[in-house]
Amino acid sequence: MSMTEEILEVLIGKYLDGEITPSEQRMLEAELNRNPKAEELLRQFQDLNERSSEVVTSELLARGEHPEEIFEKAWRHSKKPSRRIIKISGQMRFAAGIAAGFIIGLVLHFVLLSNTTSPIQIPEPVPVAQGNDLEAPGELPDFPALLSGQGDNVIRNVDLYNFTDSRGNQWIVEGLNENVVRPAAYYNGI
């Protein structure tokens, strides 16, 4: 099983940092025994690690500070918040909320007032049915149950239909449900 160069570099980095697990250590040793290029890469990384440690140490000692002091300063600096947080008491928060609501209300009031152009004009309704015939064409059904005036527990089978005409007016039409089934006929092409 061949290990990729990226995995090998990660394992060598963990080995040099002292963060390698025992299973990763076994994988690294097996690859070092099998691949001479991996051994050479380990030596190069060890050399780079030693030289970079020397540079960091010489730069820190040249300033006269110990590494622990520099890390402590950096740690203290990182704990300071970069922004100042203002703490407001409950009464101040309440007052700020009321003020914000008042300002939003005023803005909405004036924006809505400025957007009104003219009052809404309701168009005159156009009659849907025309003609003066009071009788519907055909024979009118006889509804004795509706005309008899039986006041108690009368069940009326009425369907309500809602439709909107071309001008946008909504209509509710009431239709009597006769509970009569009429057969439908199919004509080819219709």
Residue pairs with C-beta under 8 A, 6 or more apart in sequence:
3 27
3 31
3 35
3 38
5 41
8 28
8 31
8 38
8 41
9 41
9 45
11 20
11 24
11 27
11 28
11 31
12 28
12 41
12 42
12 45
13 45
14 20
14 24
15 25
15 28
15 42
16 45
16 46
16 49
20 28
31 38
32 38
32 39
32 42
57 67
60 66
60 67
60 70
88 96
123 167
125 167
125 169
126 167
128 165
128 171
141 176
141 178
143 176
145 154
146 156
156 176
157 176
157 177
157 178
157 179
158 174
158 175
158 176
158 177
159 174
159 175
159 176
159 177
160 172
160 173
160 174
160 175
161 172
161 173
161 174
161 175
162 170
162 171
162 172
162 173
163 170
163 171
163 173
164 170
164 171
165 171
